[in-house]
Amino acid sequence: MMSVEDKEIKAVHITDLEKLLQKYEQSDDFNNGQIKCHICSDTVSMNNVGSIQLLDNRLRLTCNKIACYDQIVKQSISINSP
């Protein structure tokens, strides 16, 4: 049987995404369709944001495709594995 572990998940509501993008000076790029999913390179918009990660003081967004989500989960598991 697999053990269950409590983990903190940080989240941002879609209505607060604009503030977050402004904070990291990526709002104009996002609104102009210049932010790409870092997995599949599709344009990320308000309609298809799947995940947001902070890396080197920049937001890294993924789209909401299942394949991209799966890749993010796999990356997270490998980073957090002992």
C-alpha positions in Angstrom: 0.0 0.0 0.0 1.3 3.5 -0.9 1.7 5.9 1.9 -0.1 9.3 1.8 1.9 12.4 2.5 0.6 15.8 3.3 2.0 18.5 1.0 1.3 22.2 0.8 0.0 23.3 -2.6 0.4 26.9 -3.4 -2.3 28.2 -5.8 -3.4 31.4 -7.5 -7.0 32.0 -8.5 -7.4 32.9 -12.2 -8.8 36.3 -11.2 -5.4 37.1 -9.5 -3.3 35.9 -12.4 -3.0 39.4 -13.9 -1.5 40.7 -10.6 1.0 37.9 -10.5 2.0 38.5 -14.1 2.4 42.2 -13.4 4.6 41.4 -10.3 7.0 39.4 -12.5 6.8 41.9 -15.4 5.2 39.3 -17.7 1.8 40.8 -18.1 2.4 42.5 -21.5 3.9 39.3 -22.9 1.0 37.3 -21.7 -1.6 39.7 -23.0 0.2 39.8 -26.4 0.2 36.0 -26.7 3.9 35.7 -26.2 3.9 33.3 -23.3 4.4 29.8 -24.4 3.8 26.5 -22.6 7.3 25.4 -21.5 6.4 21.8 -22.3 4.6 21.9 -25.7 5.2 25.6 -26.8 1.5 26.3 -27.4 0.5 29.9 -26.5 -0.9 30.1 -22.9 -3.9 32.3 -22.4 -6.5 32.9 -19.7 -8.5 30.0 -21.2 -5.8 27.4 -21.0 -3.5 28.0 -18.0 -2.6 24.7 -16.5 0.2 25.5 -14.1 2.5 28.3 -12.9 5.9 27.8 -11.6 8.5 30.3 -10.4 12.0 29.6 -11.7 14.8 32.1 -11.5 12.4 34.9 -10.6 10.3 34.3 -13.8 7.0 32.7 -14.1 7.0 29.5 -16.2 3.5 28.6 -17.4 2.1 25.5 -18.9 -1.1 24.9 -20.8 -3.9 22.7 -19.6 -3.2 19.7 -21.9 -3.1 16.4 -20.0 0.3 15.5 -21.5 1.8 18.8 -20.2 0.2 18.3 -16.8 1.6 14.7 -16.7 5.1 16.0 -17.5 4.9 18.6 -14.7 3.9 16.0 -12.2 6.8 13.7 -13.3 9.2 16.6 -13.0 7.9 17.4 -9.5 8.2 13.8 -8.4 11.8 13.5 -9.6 12.8 16.8 -7.9 11.1 15.8 -4.6 12.3 12.2 -4.5 15.1 11.3 -2.1 
